[in-house]
């Protein structure tokens, strides 16, 4: 084996870290399914033109596939998807006749971008997406619901608090139009750079607009409220436009409809724009406390026109969010901010006192598994001390000893307390908090 | 969106099919974890030379990656992995100092091969692998255990019965050497073609060997027994060699140690060789009843030398199997051999009688979710008949009606029986068999 080195941008984890990641994924899946989202896995590749037509600034980041011994003229031109939304939109268009709308699906898969790796930025990364797509129409109530789903799912994870910030593209566009700005998209792109270039940078890039207009645009960016009080603050800027009213109404619904969330989990933040072109209304973005520097750990929004069709026909408006699993774990795991007490799901190691004992040990392990208790049999009849050490090193909480004194007794050793007690294979149960690995957030 | 067509060799599923697949994966994961295997996800790519050094006949099937706007001289030369064993061996070599051996891991991920697609053969396919890897040594008891894990896991799936066939490379090699055959590998490759080219074809390809030798080789291939009686049948062929004895002993252990399995789930089948070079002892291969023509739905074996290292050092012998999830589901799902009654995990649709009712409906849904009951709120306050029809089309079993007669009552409608009864949001429970989707095998 020539190379066993890590590849920059393609993170991998040790067994105990992977158990943490799997527990996070288990909770994400559980939350999504409790909210009525059906699982979906799609192929990893799309025709290159599908990827390019949706990818605004992403064309340079796509990985293209080629068979090692491709035939002459073999130009399938497939690329690995750079997000899960574009393939999903393609899937909806492809299977529209077979789906029941509103269609609610979640999807947990990797995506790939050929970017320069850095903290929080990877070439292969796991995303957890949920979307709701309607046929022809989709009530804005689903924009409201989606903010709640996102906040509740993040709260179910053993990670630092995430603040979900919501805004609305119509609000921004209406505000700009009300100010007489013609090039809304171009202006938006400049304002999106605010965190990078600062106020002076934005002013320079918008030098073609009157100073008063630029000042109002920057004023809008400073508005962030935990409730619908942003409406009064926007009104105070003295700009009016029907689209602004619509956007403010929609954003107010998102905040009002999630009043049950704990304070700080969802805020209106009027500087949020989201780079991707396809958003048409509500937009979401979340940052993790203490890790603001790595950027958004989740994002999404409303897209009314993503699923378009060659021949016109029905529209499929949708709203969705994406949780950046690798971005979240990729900053927490290396810091040791999330740890677990195990590197194995095994709850009971069945010890071996001799080779002859092996069939009985396997029978016992099967009895435990039949009752849902994860069990493995020791690899070899080494001294008990060695077998116990194996269990300790993997964080396996119990060792089962059978006939250790030649009297046929069954005993279970609890490695946490170093105590040993008689046990009945038919009825013994592990302590409820030892059945599965614990995640510790530090 | 330019192309919404399927891509040959890249299978995708409708929501109800995906629910079947997810249930299969849930049971696979559960079985692997009950047997003490820790989850692992690895990157999808490996350096091309790693893939080529292990890939015997696979070099033409590898997908190579290239960034769309790759810079001049940008020759990372990465390829998508063609199985999960080669990346796992690389991972073990890379992290040997941090792992506790025997290391037990499972891995469920796609693999890619640029092959010509046909029934049961895909360009992107999901594999579920389990392996046990030791440091320096790994008792043959784990070969025994692995056959049982494979058979038990397959029995836990809602699929037609799979017969796991076991053989041993040492047995074959010892038999050939006992016959005086020099080119063991070349002869094995010919015999591996037996199902394709038939007895006459094999005879022709082995024309350089004496007729008596070829006859014995073919005799060995016909031996298949449900127990250790293969030993007597091999002995009756009058060939002897120490390696043959060792291989027979190991295979006999595999059969003897799994006598608890129901008849027919595990057999010794002495024609099984497995194409890949890296197997050194026990080999496994499984075929699904009624679908023998698609070939092996699972396979694996013992590999003593896969994890090798540049500078020598420790050895990491392993044994593992791979279940071809896409191959199994790819033949069963399109035939309607596995179906489910739902296209959604939602258990309760909370109906809406007006927009004003929405906050109360969401509060109710949250109450249900807090008790583990998957719930969603209707998209719009349409007529009840329309809301019920949405639930019926998705196979959602219950519709919750609140204040339907303006008297504040809570009622639950059971769509299977079309009956309606009063319900308390704090205590109501769905029928146990309606909590999750049912899989029907037909």
Interface residues (C-beta under 8 A of the other chain):
Chain A: X1 X2 X3 X4 X5 X6 X7 X10 X11 X12 X13 X14 X15 X18 X19 X21 X22 X33 X34 X35 X36 X37 X38 X39 X40 X41 X42 X43 X44 X45 X47 X48 X49 X50 X53 X54 X59 X60 X61 X62 X63 X64 X65 X66 X67 X68 X69 X70 X78 X79 X80 X89 X90 X91 X93 X94 X95 X98 X99 X100 X102 X103 X104 X105 X110 X112 X114 X124 X126 X134 X138 X139 X141 X142 X145 X148 X257 X260 X307 X308 X309 X310 X343 X344 X345 X346 X358 X359 X362 X363 X366 X369 X372 X373 X374 X375 X376 X377 X379 X380 X390 X393 X394
Chain B: X1 X2 X3 X4 X5 X6 X7 X10 X11 X12 X13 X14 X15 X18 X19 X21 X22 X33 X34 X35 X36 X37 X38 X39 X40 X41 X42 X43 X44 X45 X47 X48 X49 X50 X53 X54 X59 X60 X61 X62 X63 X64 X65 X66 X67 X68 X69 X70 X78 X79 X80 X89 X90 X91 X93 X94 X95 X98 X99 X100 X102 X103 X104 X105 X110 X112 X114 X124 X126 X134 X138 X139 X141 X142 X145 X148 X257 X260 X307 X308 X309 X310 X343 X344 X345 X346 X358 X359 X362 X363 X366 X369 X372 X373 X374 X375 X376 X377 X379 X380 X390 X393 X394
